[in-house]
Amino acid sequence: MQEVKEAKQGGGATMQESGSVRLKEKKVKDMMVDRKRLVEVPYTASLAQTMNTLVANKIVAVPVAAPPGQWIGAGGSMIVESDKQTGAVRKHYIGMVTMLDIVAHIAGDDHLSGGDNITQDLDQRMSDPVSSIIGHSFEGLSLWTLNPNTRLIN
């Protein structure tokens, strides 16, 4: 009976090793097979429009794009998208906004003061531009890009 247990444990280790070998061979582009195109919002979008985008695409975070040269990217990043034919920079990603960022903005400190017209306050907050809440959370300051040929495990 003990030999059977040891054989099973040994087989599991072999499977783990073969799984990690396969994972070492995987690249970022392998993880992106059959994925949708990038969903983004412009820096001028209202929080209501941004929330609608999140819900419609069943996602919890979205990058915010702005014209190049007008913004400093989140965390000092300089992530841009260029035109494939001309090479001219078309947009600059300035941050990420999550559903949590929007909810935190709605429930801000002054909202708890017991104002008379909560509906008007909510409408006003939801009409704020998405660019106004970038960088209020740690996640919003993190923008990363990876080369599609980067291995998942080096």
Secondary structure as UniProt FT lines:
FT   HELIX           2..25
FT   HELIX           28..31
FT   TURN            32..34
FT   STRAND          41..42
FT   TURN            43..44
FT   HELIX           47..56
FT   TURN            57..58
FT   STRAND          61..66
FT   TURN            68..69
FT   HELIX           74..76
FT   STRAND          79..82
FT   TURN            84..86
FT   STRAND          89..98
FT   HELIX           99..106
FT   HELIX           109..113
FT   HELIX           118..126
FT   HELIX           130..133
FT   TURN            134..135
FT   HELIX           139..141
FT   TURN            148..149
//
